[in-house]
Amino acid sequence: MPSLSNRIGFFTESVIRKMTRIANAHGAINLSQGFPDFDPPAELLQALQKAASDGLHQYAVTWALLIFVKL
């Protein structure tokens, strides 16, 4: 295997990778990956469908949207 550049030495394990490793070590349910092995409840699917069709489902701008800011 070729050696890696010294410039990447400061990179650390990703949070998702770390949480997966910890969950596996403890036999826990891993919520960090987002890969459930079951279907979500019908109520959640209905709420998701409504939220997706109602709009406002993009990341907020860094300075926040006024509708989310309490004046």
Predicted model as a PDB file, atoms N, CA, C, CB and O in Angstrom, pLDDT in the B-factor column:
MODEL        1                                                                  
ATOM      1  N   MET A   1       0.854  -1.184   0.000  1.00 68.00           N  
ATOM      2  CA  MET A   1       0.000   0.000   0.000  1.00 68.00           C  
ATOM      3  C   MET A   1       0.895   1.241   0.000  1.00 68.00           C  
ATOM      4  CB  MET A   1      -0.969   0.001   1.235  1.00 68.00           C  
ATOM      5  O   MET A   1       1.828   1.325   0.798  1.00 68.00           O  
ATOM      6  N   PRO A   2       0.624   2.201  -0.880  1.00 77.00           N  
ATOM      7  CA  PRO A   2       1.458   3.405  -0.909  1.00 77.00           C  
ATOM      8  C   PRO A   2       1.268   4.226   0.356  1.00 77.00           C  
ATOM      9  CB  PRO A   2       1.131   4.257  -2.142  1.00 77.00           C  
ATOM     10  O   PRO A   2       0.191   4.221   0.952  1.00 77.00           O  
ATOM     11  N   SER A   3       2.311   4.927   0.763  1.00 78.00           N  
ATOM     12  CA  SER A   3       2.200   5.764   1.960  1.00 78.00           C  
ATOM     13  C   SER A   3       1.378   7.012   1.640  1.00 78.00           C  
ATOM     14  CB  SER A   3       3.606   6.159   2.493  1.00 78.00           C  
ATOM     15  O   SER A   3       1.323   7.465   0.496  1.00 78.00           O  
ATOM     16  N   LEU A   4       0.752   7.546   2.664  1.00 77.00           N  
ATOM     17  CA  LEU A   4      -0.085   8.733   2.505  1.00 77.00           C  
ATOM     18  C   LEU A   4       0.732   9.988   2.775  1.00 77.00           C  
ATOM     19  CB  LEU A   4      -1.304   8.672   3.446  1.00 77.00           C  
ATOM     20  O   LEU A   4       1.759   9.936   3.452  1.00 77.00           O  
ATOM     21  N   SER A   5       0.286  11.078   2.260  1.00 81.00           N  
ATOM     22  CA  SER A   5       0.955  12.355   2.462  1.00 81.00           C  
ATOM     23  C   SER A   5       0.918  12.755   3.932  1.00 81.00           C  
ATOM     24  CB  SER A   5       0.309  13.441   1.598  1.00 81.00           C  
ATOM     25  O   SER A   5      -0.061  12.483   4.626  1.00 81.00           O  
ATOM     26  N   ASN A   6       1.968  13.391   4.403  1.00 82.00           N  
ATOM     27  CA  ASN A   6       2.015  13.882   5.783  1.00 82.00           C  
ATOM     28  C   ASN A   6       0.981  14.976   6.032  1.00 82.00           C  
ATOM     29  CB  ASN A   6       3.407  14.408   6.106  1.00 82.00           C  
ATOM     30  O   ASN A   6       0.617  15.244   7.177  1.00 82.00           O  
ATOM     31  N   ARG A   7       0.512  15.602   4.960  1.00 82.00           N  
ATOM     32  CA  ARG A   7      -0.454  16.703   5.102  1.00 82.00           C  
ATOM     33  C   ARG A   7      -1.792  16.245   5.661  1.00 82.00           C  
ATOM     34  CB  ARG A   7      -0.676  17.373   3.764  1.00 82.00           C  
ATOM     35  O   ARG A   7      -2.551  17.067   6.174  1.00 82.00           O  
ATOM     36  N   ILE A   8      -2.102  14.957   5.577  1.00 80.00           N  
ATOM     37  CA  ILE A   8      -3.402  14.497   6.080  1.00 80.00           C  
ATOM     38  C   ILE A   8      -3.326  13.987   7.509  1.00 80.00           C  
ATOM     39  CB  ILE A   8      -3.949  13.407   5.186  1.00 80.00           C  
ATOM     40  O   ILE A   8      -4.306  13.461   8.036  1.00 80.00           O  
ATOM     41  N   GLY A   9      -2.182  14.138   8.128  1.00 77.00           N  
ATOM     42  CA  GLY A   9      -1.989  13.639   9.486  1.00 77.00           C  
ATOM     43  C   GLY A   9      -2.899  14.265  10.530  1.00 77.00           C  
ATOM     44  O   GLY A   9      -3.127  13.665  11.580  1.00 77.00           O  
ATOM     45  N   PHE A  10      -3.416  15.437  10.272  1.00 81.00           N  
ATOM     46  CA  PHE A  10      -4.262  16.115  11.263  1.00 81.00           C  
ATOM     47  C   PHE A  10      -5.728  15.689  11.183  1.00 81.00           C  
ATOM     48  CB  PHE A  10      -4.165  17.616  11.081  1.00 81.00           C  
ATOM     49  O   PHE A  10      -6.514  16.024  12.069  1.00 81.00           O  
ATOM     50  N   PHE A  11      -6.107  14.951  10.129  1.00 81.00           N  
ATOM     51  CA  PHE A  11      -7.490  14.494  10.026  1.00 81.00           C  
ATOM     52  C   PHE A  11      -7.782  13.471  11.116  1.00 81.00           C  
ATOM     53  CB  PHE A  11      -7.767  13.892   8.631  1.00 81.00           C  
ATOM     54  O   PHE A  11      -6.960  12.601  11.405  1.00 81.00           O  
ATOM     55  N   THR A  12      -8.945  13.585  11.706  1.00 82.00           N  
ATOM     56  CA  THR A  12      -9.351  12.638  12.744  1.00 82.00           C  
ATOM     57  C   THR A  12     -10.518  11.804  12.236  1.00 82.00           C  
ATOM     58  CB  THR A  12      -9.736  13.375  14.054  1.00 82.00           C  
ATOM     59  O   THR A  12     -11.059  12.060  11.161  1.00 82.00           O  
ATOM     60  N   GLU A  13     -10.889  10.824  13.009  1.00 82.00           N  
ATOM     61  CA  GLU A  13     -12.018   9.963  12.675  1.00 82.00           C  
ATOM     62  C   GLU A  13     -13.294  10.801  12.619  1.00 82.00           C  
ATOM     63  CB  GLU A  13     -12.161   8.810  13.707  1.00 82.00           C  
ATOM     64  O   GLU A  13     -13.498  11.669  13.467  1.00 82.00           O  
ATOM     65  N   SER A  14     -14.151  10.552  11.632  1.00 86.00           N  
ATOM     66  CA  SER A  14     -15.401  11.308  11.549  1.00 86.00           C  
ATOM     67  C   SER A  14     -16.320  10.924  12.710  1.00 86.00           C  
ATOM     68  CB  SER A  14     -16.107  11.055  10.191  1.00 86.00           C  
ATOM     69  O   SER A  14     -16.205   9.836  13.273  1.00 86.00           O  
ATOM     70  N   VAL A  15     -17.216  11.818  13.051  1.00 85.00           N  
ATOM     71  CA  VAL A  15     -18.152  11.570  14.145  1.00 85.00           C  
ATOM     72  C   VAL A  15     -19.030  10.355  13.828  1.00 85.00           C  
ATOM     73  CB  VAL A  15     -19.028  12.818  14.403  1.00 85.00           C  
ATOM     74  O   VAL A  15     -19.275   9.518  14.697  1.00 85.00           O  
ATOM     75  N   ILE A  16     -19.498  10.264  12.593  1.00 87.00           N  
ATOM     76  CA  ILE A  16     -20.363   9.142  12.215  1.00 87.00           C  
ATOM     77  C   ILE A  16     -19.605   7.830  12.332  1.00 87.00           C  
ATOM     78  CB  ILE A  16     -20.899   9.321  10.780  1.00 87.00           C  
ATOM     79  O   ILE A  16     -20.142   6.842  12.834  1.00 87.00           O  
ATOM     80  N   ARG A  17     -18.368   7.816  11.874  1.00 89.00           N  
ATOM     81  CA  ARG A  17     -17.549   6.603  11.958  1.00 89.00           C  
ATOM     82  C   ARG A  17     -17.307   6.219  13.420  1.00 89.00           C  
ATOM     83  CB  ARG A  17     -16.201   6.808  11.228  1.00 89.00           C  
ATOM     84  O   ARG A  17     -17.390   5.047  13.785  1.00 89.00           O  
ATOM     85  N   LYS A  18     -17.010   7.214  14.243  1.00 90.00           N  
ATOM     86  CA  LYS A  18     -16.766   6.959  15.670  1.00 90.00           C  
ATOM     87  C   LYS A  18     -18.022   6.412  16.349  1.00 90.00           C  
ATOM     88  CB  LYS A  18     -16.301   8.252  16.378  1.00 90.00           C  
ATOM     89  O   LYS A  18     -17.950   5.435  17.094  1.00 90.00           O  
ATOM     90  N   MET A  19     -19.171   7.040  16.094  1.00 88.00           N  
ATOM     91  CA  MET A  19     -20.411   6.583  16.721  1.00 88.00           C  
ATOM     92  C   MET A  19     -20.783   5.176  16.258  1.00 88.00           C  
ATOM     93  CB  MET A  19     -21.552   7.555  16.411  1.00 88.00           C  
ATOM     94  O   MET A  19     -21.310   4.384  17.039  1.00 88.00           O  
ATOM     95  N   THR A  20     -20.510   4.863  14.986  1.00 89.00           N  
ATOM     96  CA  THR A  20     -20.768   3.517  14.484  1.00 89.00           C  
ATOM     97  C   THR A  20     -19.900   2.507  15.219  1.00 89.00           C  
ATOM     98  CB  THR A  20     -20.513   3.442  12.970  1.00 89.00           C  
ATOM     99  O   THR A  20     -20.380   1.448  15.623  1.00 89.00           O  
ATOM    100  N   ARG A  21     -18.632   2.829  15.391  1.00 91.00           N  
ATOM    101  CA  ARG A  21     -17.711   1.932  16.095  1.00 91.00           C  
ATOM    102  C   ARG A  21     -18.166   1.716  17.535  1.00 91.00           C  
ATOM    103  CB  ARG A  21     -16.277   2.500  16.070  1.00 91.00           C  
ATOM    104  O   ARG A  21     -18.148   0.587  18.026  1.00 91.00           O  
ATOM    105  N   ILE A  22     -18.573   2.788  18.217  1.00 92.00           N  
ATOM    106  CA  ILE A  22     -19.014   2.687  19.611  1.00 92.00           C  
ATOM    107  C   ILE A  22     -20.315   1.885  19.706  1.00 92.00           C  
ATOM    108  CB  ILE A  22     -19.207   4.096  20.221  1.00 92.00           C  
ATOM    109  O   ILE A  22     -20.455   1.024  20.575  1.00 92.00           O  
ATOM    110  N   ALA A  23     -21.262   2.168  18.814  1.00 90.00           N  
ATOM    111  CA  ALA A  23     -22.533   1.431  18.827  1.00 90.00           C  
ATOM    112  C   ALA A  23     -22.290  -0.057  18.603  1.00 90.00           C  
ATOM    113  CB  ALA A  23     -23.493   1.981  17.750  1.00 90.00           C  
ATOM    114  O   ALA A  23     -22.873  -0.892  19.294  1.00 90.00           O  
ATOM    115  N   ASN A  24     -21.434  -0.393  17.642  1.00 92.00           N  
ATOM    116  CA  ASN A  24     -21.131  -1.803  17.385  1.00 92.00           C  
ATOM    117  C   ASN A  24     -20.476  -2.464  18.580  1.00 92.00           C  
ATOM    118  CB  ASN A  24     -20.232  -1.938  16.170  1.00 92.00           C  
ATOM    119  O   ASN A  24     -20.772  -3.618  18.888  1.00 92.00           O  
ATOM    120  N   ALA A  25     -19.593  -1.753  19.255  1.00 96.00           N  
ATOM    121  CA  ALA A  25     -18.893  -2.307  20.411  1.00 96.00           C  
ATOM    122  C   ALA A  25     -19.836  -2.618  21.568  1.00 96.00           C  
ATOM    123  CB  ALA A  25     -17.821  -1.347  20.873  1.00 96.00           C  
ATOM    124  O   ALA A  25     -19.581  -3.525  22.361  1.00 96.00           O  
ATOM    125  N   HIS A  26     -20.933  -1.857  21.661  1.00 95.00           N  
ATOM    126  CA  HIS A  26     -21.871  -2.019  22.770  1.00 95.00           C  
ATOM    127  C   HIS A  26     -23.173  -2.707  22.370  1.00 95.00           C  
ATOM    128  CB  HIS A  26     -22.182  -0.679  23.363  1.00 95.00           C  
ATOM    129  O   HIS A  26     -24.081  -2.846  23.190  1.00 95.00           O  
ATOM    130  N   GLY A  27     -23.264  -3.135  21.120  1.00 92.00           N  
ATOM    131  CA  GLY A  27     -24.496  -3.775  20.660  1.00 92.00           C  
ATOM    132  C   GLY A  27     -25.681  -2.831  20.680  1.00 92.00           C  
ATOM    133  O   GLY A  27     -26.820  -3.256  20.870  1.00 92.00           O  
ATOM    134  N   ALA A  28     -25.410  -1.536  20.481  1.00 90.00           N  
ATOM    135  CA  ALA A  28     -26.461  -0.519  20.553  1.00 90.00           C  
ATOM    136  C   ALA A  28     -27.086  -0.287  19.186  1.00 90.00           C  
ATOM    137  CB  ALA A  28     -25.901   0.798  21.105  1.00 90.00           C  
ATOM    138  O   ALA A  28     -26.538  -0.690  18.160  1.00 90.00           O  
ATOM    139  N   ILE A  29     -28.241   0.369  19.191  1.00 82.00           N  
ATOM    140  CA  ILE A  29     -28.869   0.801  17.946  1.00 82.00           C  
ATOM    141  C   ILE A  29     -28.080   1.997  17.441  1.00 82.00           C  
ATOM    142  CB  ILE A  29     -30.393   1.157  18.149  1.00 82.00           C  
ATOM    143  O   ILE A  29     -27.876   2.965  18.173  1.00 82.00           O  
ATOM    144  N   ASN A  30     -27.639   1.932  16.201  1.00 81.00           N  
ATOM    145  CA  ASN A  30     -26.817   2.985  15.630  1.00 81.00           C  
ATOM    146  C   ASN A  30     -27.699   3.997  14.906  1.00 81.00           C  
ATOM    147  CB  ASN A  30     -25.767   2.396  14.671  1.00 81.00           C  
ATOM    148  O   ASN A  30     -28.187   3.729  13.808  1.00 81.00           O  
ATOM    149  N   LEU A  31     -27.899   5.144  15.514  1.00 77.00           N  
ATOM    150  CA  LEU A  31     -28.713   6.192  14.902  1.00 77.00           C  
ATOM    151  C   LEU A  31     -27.875   7.179  14.098  1.00 77.00           C  
ATOM    152  CB  LEU A  31     -29.491   6.934  15.969  1.00 77.00           C  
ATOM    153  O   LEU A  31     -28.425   8.084  13.470  1.00 77.00           O  
ATOM    154  N   SER A  32     -26.567   7.022  14.107  1.00 76.00           N  
ATOM    155  CA  SER A  32     -25.712   7.982  13.410  1.00 76.00           C  
ATOM    156  C   SER A  32     -25.684   7.775  11.906  1.00 76.00           C  
ATOM    157  CB  SER A  32     -24.315   7.901  13.947  1.00 76.00           C  
ATOM    158  O   SER A  32     -25.398   8.719  11.170  1.00 76.00           O  
ATOM    159  N   GLN A  33     -25.968   6.579  11.426  1.00 74.00           N  
ATOM    160  CA  GLN A  33     -25.884   6.288  10.003  1.00 74.00           C  
ATOM    161  C   GLN A  33     -27.162   6.624   9.253  1.00 74.00           C  
ATOM    162  CB  GLN A  33     -25.550   4.847   9.801  1.00 74.00           C  
ATOM    163  O   GLN A  33     -27.106   6.954   8.068  1.00 74.00           O  
ATOM    164  N   GLY A  34     -28.289   6.548   9.900  1.00 72.00           N  
ATOM    165  CA  GLY A  34     -29.548   6.822   9.219  1.00 72.00           C  
ATOM    166  C   GLY A  34     -30.018   5.676   8.350  1.00 72.00           C  
ATOM    167  O   GLY A  34     -30.689   5.899   7.342  1.00 72.00           O  
ATOM    168  N   PHE A  35     -29.677   4.452   8.723  1.00 69.00           N  
ATOM    169  CA  PHE A  35     -30.084   3.273   7.968  1.00 69.00           C  
ATOM    170  C   PHE A  35     -30.945   2.354   8.837  1.00 69.00           C  
ATOM    171  CB  PHE A  35     -28.849   2.515   7.442  1.00 69.00           C  
ATOM    172  O   PHE A  35     -30.481   1.281   9.223  1.00 69.00           O  
ATOM    173  N   PRO A  36     -32.181   2.739   9.155  1.00 73.00           N  
ATOM    174  CA  PRO A  36     -33.002   1.850   9.978  1.00 73.00           C  
ATOM    175  C   PRO A  36     -33.365   0.581   9.201  1.00 73.00           C  
ATOM    176  CB  PRO A  36     -34.282   2.577  10.446  1.00 73.00           C  
ATOM    177  O   PRO A  36     -33.457   0.594   7.973  1.00 73.00           O  
ATOM    178  N   ASP A  37     -33.567  -0.495   9.928  1.00 77.00           N  
ATOM    179  CA  ASP A  37     -33.958  -1.753   9.280  1.00 77.00           C  
ATOM    180  C   ASP A  37     -35.446  -2.033   9.500  1.00 77.00           C  
ATOM    181  CB  ASP A  37     -33.110  -2.927   9.820  1.00 77.00           C  
ATOM    182  O   ASP A  37     -35.879  -3.185   9.530  1.00 77.00           O  
ATOM    183  N   PHE A  38     -36.204  -0.971   9.650  1.00 83.00           N  
ATOM    184  CA  PHE A  38     -37.649  -1.088   9.834  1.00 83.00           C  
ATOM    185  C   PHE A  38     -38.312   0.118   9.180  1.00 83.00           C  
ATOM    186  CB  PHE A  38     -38.027  -1.185  11.351  1.00 83.00           C  
ATOM    187  O   PHE A  38     -37.683   1.159   8.993  1.00 83.00           O  
ATOM    188  N   ASP A  39     -39.580  -0.032   8.836  1.00 86.00           N  
ATOM    189  CA  ASP A  39     -40.317   1.076   8.237  1.00 86.00           C  
ATOM    190  C   ASP A  39     -40.739   2.062   9.321  1.00 86.00           C  
ATOM    191  CB  ASP A  39     -41.551   0.560   7.461  1.00 86.00           C  
ATOM    192  O   ASP A  39     -41.083   1.651  10.429  1.00 86.00           O  
ATOM    193  N   PRO A  40     -40.718   3.352   9.013  1.00 85.00           N  
ATOM    194  CA  PRO A  40     -41.183   4.331   9.994  1.00 85.00           C  
ATOM    195  C   PRO A  40     -42.699   4.235  10.168  1.00 85.00           C  
ATOM    196  CB  PRO A  40     -40.783   5.759   9.566  1.00 85.00           C  
ATOM    197  O   PRO A  40     -43.394   3.735   9.284  1.00 85.00           O  
ATOM    198  N   PRO A  41     -43.213   4.711  11.301  1.00 91.00           N  
ATOM    199  CA  PRO A  41     -44.656   4.707  11.518  1.00 91.00           C  
ATOM    200  C   PRO A  41     -45.380   5.523  10.448  1.00 91.00           C  
ATOM    201  CB  PRO A  41     -44.984   5.255  12.908  1.00 91.00           C  
ATOM    202  O   PRO A  41     -44.827   6.486   9.917  1.00 91.00           O  
ATOM    203  N   ALA A  42     -46.591   5.145  10.141  1.00 95.00           N  
ATOM    204  CA  ALA A  42     -47.393   5.828   9.116  1.00 95.00           C  
ATOM    205  C   ALA A  42     -47.549   7.316   9.437  1.00 95.00           C  
ATOM    206  CB  ALA A  42     -48.780   5.168   8.994  1.00 95.00           C  
ATOM    207  O   ALA A  42     -47.532   8.147   8.529  1.00 95.00           O  
ATOM    208  N   GLU A  43     -47.701   7.661  10.725  1.00 95.00           N  
ATOM    209  CA  GLU A  43     -47.866   9.065  11.124  1.00 95.00           C  
ATOM    210  C   GLU A  43     -46.635   9.884  10.743  1.00 95.00           C  
ATOM    211  CB  GLU A  43     -48.123   9.169  12.643  1.00 95.00           C  
ATOM    212  O   GLU A  43     -46.753  11.033  10.317  1.00 95.00           O  
ATOM    213  N   LEU A  44     -45.456   9.289  10.898  1.00 89.00           N  
ATOM    214  CA  LEU A  44     -44.232   9.991  10.548  1.00 89.00           C  
ATOM    215  C   LEU A  44     -44.130  10.188   9.036  1.00 89.00           C  
ATOM    216  CB  LEU A  44     -43.013   9.226  11.068  1.00 89.00           C  
ATOM    217  O   LEU A  44     -43.723  11.254   8.573  1.00 89.00           O  
ATOM    218  N   LEU A  45     -44.492   9.177   8.279  1.00 92.00           N  
ATOM    219  CA  LEU A  45     -44.479   9.300   6.821  1.00 92.00           C  
ATOM    220  C   LEU A  45     -45.451  10.372   6.341  1.00 92.00           C  
ATOM    221  CB  LEU A  45     -44.822   7.959   6.174  1.00 92.00           C  
ATOM    222  O   LEU A  45     -45.144  11.119   5.412  1.00 92.00           O  
ATOM    223  N   GLN A  46     -46.620  10.452   6.970  1.00 95.00           N  
ATOM    224  CA  GLN A  46     -47.599  11.475   6.604  1.00 95.00           C  
ATOM    225  C   GLN A  46     -47.073  12.870   6.940  1.00 95.00           C  
ATOM    226  CB  GLN A  46     -48.939  11.223   7.324  1.00 95.00           C  
ATOM    227  O   GLN A  46     -47.245  13.806   6.160  1.00 95.00           O  
ATOM    228  N   ALA A  47     -46.432  13.008   8.101  1.00 91.00           N  
ATOM    229  CA  ALA A  47     -45.861  14.297   8.495  1.00 91.00           C  
ATOM    230  C   ALA A  47     -44.728  14.694   7.556  1.00 91.00           C  
ATOM    231  CB  ALA A  47     -45.354  14.243   9.944  1.00 91.00           C  
ATOM    232  O   ALA A  47     -44.591  15.868   7.212  1.00 91.00           O  
ATOM    233  N   LEU A  48     -43.919  13.730   7.142  1.00 86.00           N  
ATOM    234  CA  LEU A  48     -42.837  13.995   6.204  1.00 86.00           C  
ATOM    235  C   LEU A  48     -43.380  14.457   4.858  1.00 86.00           C  
ATOM    236  CB  LEU A  48     -41.974  12.751   6.024  1.00 86.00           C  
ATOM    237  O   LEU A  48     -42.867  15.405   4.264  1.00 86.00           O  
ATOM    238  N   GLN A  49     -44.414  13.782   4.386  1.00 91.00           N  
ATOM    239  CA  GLN A  49     -45.023  14.155   3.111  1.00 91.00           C  
ATOM    240  C   GLN A  49     -45.574  15.581   3.185  1.00 91.00           C  
ATOM    241  CB  GLN A  49     -46.146  13.161   2.733  1.00 91.00           C  
ATOM    242  O   GLN A  49     -45.402  16.359   2.246  1.00 91.00           O  
ATOM    243  N   LYS A  50     -46.232  15.928   4.288  1.00 90.00           N  
ATOM    244  CA  LYS A  50     -46.780  17.270   4.461  1.00 90.00           C  
ATOM    245  C   LYS A  50     -45.663  18.309   4.510  1.00 90.00           C  
ATOM    246  CB  LYS A  50     -47.629  17.343   5.738  1.00 90.00           C  
ATOM    247  O   LYS A  50     -45.756  19.353   3.865  1.00 90.00           O  
ATOM    248  N   ALA A  51     -44.611  18.026   5.269  1.00 84.00           N  
ATOM    249  CA  ALA A  51     -43.498  18.979   5.383  1.00 84.00           C  
ATOM    250  C   ALA A  51     -42.817  19.190   4.040  1.00 84.00           C  
ATOM    251  CB  ALA A  51     -42.474  18.489   6.415  1.00 84.00           C  
ATOM    252  O   ALA A  51     -42.436  20.313   3.707  1.00 84.00           O  
ATOM    253  N   ALA A  52     -42.662  18.133   3.275  1.00 84.00           N  
ATOM    254  CA  ALA A  52     -42.000  18.244   1.972  1.00 84.00           C  
ATOM    255  C   ALA A  52     -42.845  19.041   0.987  1.00 84.00           C  
ATOM    256  CB  ALA A  52     -41.709  16.853   1.403  1.00 84.00           C  
ATOM    257  O   ALA A  52     -42.300  19.789   0.175  1.00 84.00           O  
ATOM    258  N   SER A  53     -44.148  18.897   1.045  1.00 88.00           N  
ATOM    259  CA  SER A  53     -45.002  19.600   0.089  1.00 88.00           C  
ATOM    260  C   SER A  53     -45.347  21.019   0.539  1.00 88.00           C  
ATOM    261  CB  SER A  53     -46.276  18.817  -0.131  1.00 88.00           C  
ATOM    262  O   SER A  53     -45.747  21.839  -0.287  1.00 88.00           O  
ATOM    263  N   ASP A  54     -45.199  21.326   1.832  1.00 84.00           N  
ATOM    264  CA  ASP A  54     -45.518  22.665   2.334  1.00 84.00           C  
ATOM    265  C   ASP A  54     -44.405  23.677   2.095  1.00 84.00           C  
ATOM    266  CB  ASP A  54     -45.819  22.596   3.805  1.00 84.00           C  
ATOM    267  O   ASP A  54     -44.636  24.879   2.227  1.00 84.00           O  
ATOM    268  N   GLY A  55     -43.221  23.228   1.752  1.00 73.00           N  
ATOM    269  CA  GLY A  55     -42.113  24.153   1.514  1.00 73.00           C  
ATOM    270  C   GLY A  55     -41.307  24.424   2.764  1.00 73.00           C  
ATOM    271  O   GLY A  55     -41.491  23.772   3.792  1.00 73.00           O  
ATOM    272  N   LEU A  56     -40.405  25.400   2.666  1.00 68.00           N  
ATOM    273  CA  LEU A  56     -39.481  25.767   3.746  1.00 68.00           C  
ATOM    274  C   LEU A  56     -38.698  24.551   4.246  1.00 68.00           C  
ATOM    275  CB  LEU A  56     -40.252  26.410   4.912  1.00 68.00           C  
ATOM    276  O   LEU A  56     -38.608  24.308   5.450  1.00 68.00           O  
ATOM    277  N   HIS A  57     -38.144  23.806   3.321  1.00 64.00           N  
ATOM    278  CA  HIS A  57     -37.389  22.617   3.706  1.00 64.00           C  
ATOM    279  C   HIS A  57     -35.937  22.687   3.254  1.00 64.00           C  
ATOM    280  CB  HIS A  57     -38.042  21.377   3.132  1.00 64.00           C  
ATOM    281  O   HIS A  57     -35.302  21.659   3.019  1.00 64.00           O  
ATOM    282  N   GLN A  58     -35.422  23.884   3.136  1.00 70.00           N  
ATOM    283  CA  GLN A  58     -34.015  24.077   2.811  1.00 70.00           C  
ATOM    284  C   GLN A  58     -33.274  24.498   4.070  1.00 70.00           C  
ATOM    285  CB  GLN A  58     -33.837  25.133   1.683  1.00 70.00           C  
ATOM    286  O   GLN A  58     -33.877  24.970   5.035  1.00 70.00           O  
ATOM    287  N   TYR A  59     -31.957  24.321   4.048  1.00 69.00           N  
ATOM    288  CA  TYR A  59     -31.167  24.819   5.169  1.00 69.00           C  
ATOM    289  C   TYR A  59     -31.365  26.323   5.281  1.00 69.00           C  
ATOM    290  CB  TYR A  59     -29.660  24.470   4.995  1.00 69.00           C  
ATOM    291  O   TYR A  59     -31.453  27.022   4.271  1.00 69.00           O  
ATOM    292  N   ALA A  60     -31.435  26.809   6.492  1.00 63.00           N  
ATOM    293  CA  ALA A  60     -31.579  28.248   6.712  1.00 63.00           C  
ATOM    294  C   ALA A  60     -30.259  28.936   6.376  1.00 63.00           C  
ATOM    295  CB  ALA A  60     -32.005  28.552   8.183  1.00 63.00           C  
ATOM    296  O   ALA A  60     -29.185  28.352   6.523  1.00 63.00           O  
ATOM    297  N   VAL A  61     -30.354  30.153   5.933  1.00 68.00           N  
ATOM    298  CA  VAL A  61     -29.149  30.934   5.706  1.00 68.00           C  
ATOM    299  C   VAL A  61     -28.450  31.142   7.040  1.00 68.00           C  
ATOM    300  CB  VAL A  61     -29.478  32.293   5.028  1.00 68.00           C  
ATOM    301  O   VAL A  61     -29.088  31.060   8.089  1.00 68.00           O  
ATOM    302  N   THR A  62     -27.155  31.409   7.016  1.00 71.00           N  
ATOM    303  CA  THR A  62     -26.395  31.465   8.267  1.00 71.00           C  
ATOM    304  C   THR A  62     -26.869  32.551   9.227  1.00 71.00           C  
ATOM    305  CB  THR A  62     -24.946  31.680   7.961  1.00 71.00           C  
ATOM    306  O   THR A  62     -26.692  32.424  10.438  1.00 71.00           O  
ATOM    307  N   TRP A  63     -27.467  33.613   8.701  1.00 71.00           N  
ATOM    308  CA  TRP A  63     -27.933  34.677   9.592  1.00 71.00           C  
ATOM    309  C   TRP A  63     -29.381  34.445  10.028  1.00 71.00           C  
ATOM    310  CB  TRP A  63     -27.805  36.040   8.902  1.00 71.00           C  
ATOM    311  O   TRP A  63     -29.953  35.304  10.700  1.00 71.00           O  
ATOM    312  N   ALA A  64     -29.979  33.334   9.674  1.00 67.00           N  
ATOM    313  CA  ALA A  64     -31.317  32.888  10.092  1.00 67.00           C  
ATOM    314  C   ALA A  64     -32.411  33.549   9.251  1.00 67.00           C  
ATOM    315  CB  ALA A  64     -31.544  33.201  11.585  1.00 67.00           C  
ATOM    316  O   ALA A  64     -32.239  34.644   8.716  1.00 67.00           O  
ATOM    317  N   LEU A  65     -33.496  32.870   9.157  1.00 68.00           N  
ATOM    318  CA  LEU A  65     -34.681  33.403   8.494  1.00 68.00           C  
ATOM    319  C   LEU A  65     -35.500  34.157   9.526  1.00 68.00           C  
ATOM    320  CB  LEU A  65     -35.523  32.268   7.825  1.00 68.00           C  
ATOM    321  O   LEU A  65     -35.612  33.726  10.674  1.00 68.00           O  
ATOM    322  N   LEU A  66     -36.062  35.260   9.128  1.00 72.00           N  
ATOM    323  CA  LEU A  66     -36.801  36.100  10.075  1.00 72.00           C  
ATOM    324  C   LEU A  66     -37.967  35.366  10.719  1.00 72.00           C  
ATOM    325  CB  LEU A  66     -37.309  37.339   9.378  1.00 72.00           C  
ATOM    326  O   LEU A  66     -38.318  35.649  11.865  1.00 72.00           O  
ATOM    327  N   ILE A  67     -38.574  34.428   9.997  1.00 72.00           N  
ATOM    328  CA  ILE A  67     -39.714  33.721  10.601  1.00 72.00           C  
ATOM    329  C   ILE A  67     -39.272  32.839  11.771  1.00 72.00           C  
ATOM    330  CB  ILE A  67     -40.429  32.864   9.542  1.00 72.00           C  
ATOM    331  O   ILE A  67     -40.107  32.414  12.570  1.00 72.00           O  
ATOM    332  N   PHE A  68     -37.967  32.559  11.882  1.00 72.00           N  
ATOM    333  CA  PHE A  68     -37.459  31.749  12.998  1.00 72.00           C  
ATOM    334  C   PHE A  68     -36.810  32.597  14.089  1.00 72.00           C  
ATOM    335  CB  PHE A  68     -36.455  30.732  12.484  1.00 72.00           C  
ATOM    336  O   PHE A  68     -36.389  32.061  15.114  1.00 72.00           O  
ATOM    337  N   VAL A  69     -36.726  33.872  13.890  1.00 71.00           N  
ATOM    338  CA  VAL A  69     -36.066  34.757  14.856  1.00 71.00           C  
ATOM    339  C   VAL A  69     -37.137  35.416  15.705  1.00 71.00           C  
ATOM    340  CB  VAL A  69     -35.178  35.834  14.139  1.00 71.00           C  
ATOM    341  O   VAL A  69     -38.092  35.989  15.180  1.00 71.00           O  
ATOM    342  N   LYS A  70     -36.978  35.333  16.999  1.00 67.00           N  
ATOM    343  CA  LYS A  70     -37.921  35.969  17.911  1.00 67.00           C  
ATOM    344  C   LYS A  70     -37.474  37.410  18.138  1.00 67.00           C  
ATOM    345  CB  LYS A  70     -38.017  35.189  19.263  1.00 67.00           C  
ATOM    346  O   LYS A  70     -36.396  37.645  18.684  1.00 67.00           O  
ATOM    347  N   LEU A  71     -38.279  38.356  17.731  1.00 57.00           N  
ATOM    348  CA  LEU A  71     -37.930  39.777  17.873  1.00 57.00           C  
ATOM    349  C   LEU A  71     -38.426  40.353  19.159  1.00 57.00           C  
ATOM    350  CB  LEU A  71     -38.480  40.575  16.731  1.00 57.00           C  
ATOM    351  O   LEU A  71     -38.214  41.535  19.428  1.00 57.00           O  
TER     352      LEU A  71                                                      
ENDMDL                                                                          
END                                                                             
